[in-house]
């Protein structure tokens, strides 16, 4: 059975996993950084091929990041997560409120996380000046929610330091140097199939996951398999995907894969 599943026993990425990571934007990542990504994936149980955890290049250095959902998964799997306090926000007056209805941006947000065996919740406060990206679309649209996610990530890390230390969410890191390389985030997808040539593409356009398609192309090691994928993805060959070197199409990714397979034949 062909799979991208990560095991606790493997010491490094296997050939198919490396090919998929390359297609997903990590072709230039050093072997040491890829080893770190594997370590965090094994430690947290998060799946990089389902975009639960990923690696980003900032200023020539790679960092491991995840989403707030990734933090929640790790906390839940620990068996000691006991819930959270309601999120609160405050303005410059320092008065905490359970809902932010002001037209101005909140000055801070705070969240407490409960863990079994702890007498009190682990509280964390995220200040607007420390985390906000005022010009980013999501920060403009939902400033209270974005700041709340930063506070929640801080609180979860305080409550579960052994599991989450050294790991940061994309919301926390948006204020740092712009990312130059990252996994493209879409809805999660599971790839687990006996033969690539037997895969049937989604029938409805809204169900098509171009990242999953790129991963399957990366796993195809023969021209017949690539031809089969070409036929099955024909309606989506001109769909656009963003890679570190710029935007490209599924057609161009498949043509590049064809050249690589032909060269290695």
SVG drawing of the C-alpha trace seen along z (x, -y; Angstrom):
<svg xmlns="http://www.w3.org/2000/svg" viewBox="-21 -54 42 56">
<polyline fill="none" stroke="black" stroke-width="0.4" points="0.0,0.0 1.3,-3.4 1.0,-6.0 2.5,-9.2 1.9,-8.3 4.7,-9.1 5.8,-6.5 7.6,-7.0 10.3,-4.6 11.5,-6.3 14.7,-8.3 14.1,-10.5 11.6,-11.2 11.3,-8.4 11.6,-8.9 7.9,-9.5 7.5,-11.8 10.5,-13.9 9.1,-14.1 5.8,-15.4 7.5,-18.0 9.5,-19.2 6.3,-19.7 4.7,-21.5 7.5,-24.2 10.4,-22.8 12.7,-21.8 15.5,-24.1 15.1,-23.2 18.3,-21.9 18.4,-18.3 18.8,-19.4 15.7,-21.6 13.7,-18.7 14.9,-16.5 13.5,-19.1 10.2,-19.1 10.0,-15.3 10.9,-15.5 8.1,-18.0 5.7,-16.0 6.5,-12.8 6.5,-14.6 3.1,-16.4 1.4,-13.8 0.5,-16.5 0.4,-15.6 2.4,-17.9 0.7,-16.4 -2.7,-17.4 -1.3,-20.9 -1.6,-20.5 2.1,-21.5 4.4,-23.1 7.8,-24.8 8.3,-28.4 11.4,-30.3 11.8,-33.7 15.0,-35.7 16.9,-32.7 15.9,-30.5 13.2,-27.9 10.7,-27.8 8.1,-25.2 4.6,-26.5 1.0,-25.2 -2.5,-26.6 -4.4,-27.2 -6.3,-24.0 -3.0,-22.1 -2.4,-23.4 -5.9,-22.3 -5.3,-18.8 -2.1,-18.4 -3.8,-19.6 -6.8,-17.3 -4.6,-14.3 -2.7,-14.8 -5.8,-13.6 -5.2,-16.4 -6.9,-19.2 -9.9,-20.4 -11.3,-23.3 -10.8,-27.1 -12.1,-30.3 -14.2,-32.6 -12.0,-35.0 -11.9,-38.5 -10.8,-41.8 -9.9,-45.2 -9.2,-48.6 -6.6,-51.1 -8.7,-51.5 -7.8,-48.0 -11.4,-47.0 -12.0,-43.4 -15.1,-42.5 -16.5,-39.2 -17.4,-40.6 -15.6,-43.3 -18.1,-45.7 -16.0,-48.8 -15.2,-50.2 -11.5,-50.6 -9.2,-47.6 -8.8,-45.9 -5.6,-46.7 -5.3,-43.1 -7.0,-39.7 -6.7,-37.1 -7.6,-33.4 -7.1,-30.8 -6.6,-27.1 -7.4,-24.4 -5.3,-21.3 -6.0,-18.3 -4.0,-18.5 -3.6,-22.3 -5.3,-24.3 -5.9,-27.3 -6.2,-28.1 -3.0,-29.1 -3.8,-32.6 -2.1,-34.4 -2.5,-37.9 -1.7,-38.9 -1.3,-42.7 -2.3,-44.3 1.0,-46.1 2.9,-42.8 1.0,-40.7 -1.3,-42.7 -0.7,-43.0 -3.1,-45.9 -2.7,-45.8 -3.3,-42.0 -6.8,-41.1 -7.8,-38.9 -6.6,-41.4 -8.6,-44.1 -11.7,-42.0 -11.6,-40.2 -9.1,-42.0 -10.7,-40.6 -10.7,-37.0 -7.1,-37.1 -5.9,-38.6 -7.9,-36.0 -6.2,-33.2 -2.8,-34.6 -3.8,-34.7 -5.2,-31.1 -1.9,-29.9 0.1,-31.5 -2.2,-29.9 -2.0,-26.5 1.8,-26.7 1.9,-27.6 -0.4,-24.7 1.4,-22.2 5.0,-23.3 6.4,-19.8 4.3,-19.3 4.2,-22.8 7.5,-24.5 9.3,-25.8 6.2,-25.6 4.3,-28.7 1.0,-29.4 0.9,-31.3 -1.2,-34.0 1.6,-34.6 4.3,-34.8 2.5,-37.1 4.2,-40.2 7.7,-38.8 9.6,-38.9 7.4,-38.0 7.4,-34.3 9.4,-33.2 8.5,-29.6 5.6,-27.7 3.1,-25.0 0.0,-26.2 -2.9,-25.8 -6.2,-24.2 -8.6,-21.9 -7.2,-18.7 -6.9,-15.7 -6.0,-12.1 -3.9,-10.3 -3.8,-6.5 -4.2,-4.4 -2.9,-1.0 -2.0,-2.4 -1.9,-6.0 -3.2,-4.8 -6.4,-3.7 -7.2,-7.1 -10.4,-8.8 -10.4,-12.6 -13.3,-14.4 -16.3,-14.8 -17.4,-18.2 -15.1,-21.2 -15.7,-22.4 -14.3,-19.1 -11.1,-19.3 -8.0,-19.8 -5.1,-20.9 -2.6,-20.3 -3.7,-16.7 -3.3,-16.5 0.3,-17.9 1.1,-15.3 -0.2,-12.5 1.8,-13.8 4.9,-13.8 4.3,-10.2 3.9,-9.0 7.1,-7.3 6.2,-6.1 4.9,-7.7 1.7,-5.5 0.8,-6.7 1.3,-10.3 -0.8,-9.9 -3.6,-8.4 -3.4,-11.4 -3.4,-13.8 -6.7,-12.3 -8.3,-12.3 -7.2,-15.9 -7.8,-17.2 -10.6,-19.6 -8.2,-21.2 -4.9,-21.3 -5.1,-25.1 -5.9,-25.5 -3.4,-27.9 -1.2,-27.0 1.2,-29.3 4.7,-28.0 7.8,-29.8 9.1,-30.6 5.7,-32.0 2.3,-31.0 2.1,-28.0 -0.6,-25.6 -1.2,-21.9 -0.4,-21.4 3.1,-22.9 3.7,-20.8 2.7,-17.6 4.9,-18.5 7.8,-19.1 7.2,-15.7 7.0,-14.1 10.5,-15.4 11.9,-14.2 10.4,-10.7 11.7,-10.5 15.2,-11.6 15.3,-8.9 13.9,-6.2"/>
</svg>
